[in-house]
Amino acid sequence: MSIIQGPEKEESRRHRARIRELFMRAWDPIGVNGVPEAQDEYDGYVGKAYVMLMHEKASANDLTRYLLWAEFDHMGFGGRGDLTAREARCRRVAEMLVAMRDASFGEDA
């Protein structure tokens, strides 16, 4: 495993911060956006999303499946709420992630 240093490390931090902000603003499956104490609530999902997005070049479909897994299996929301709305939200966030990669993350690669 290589250790990222220098400009690449700073770049990785910037990308992860943008993913974190997007998760809180647009995904937020438990509804804690606006709660200052909960700003790190989705940090456990940021790293995997970053790797999928930047290193594995995941598609919006792959990222949608990951976000749905996080909600349904990991957080336990499988039987709660409007499934169609949850799927649509995950899809929208996944598409935003891919657009971010294609528009701005790619400039740094």
Buried (B, 14 or more C-beta within 10 A) or exposed (E): EEEEEEEEEEBBEEBBEBBBEBBBEEBBBEEBBEEEEBBEBBEEBBEBBBEBBBEEEBBBEBBBBBBBBBBBEEBEBEEEEEEEEBBEBBBBBBBBBBEBBEEEBEEEE
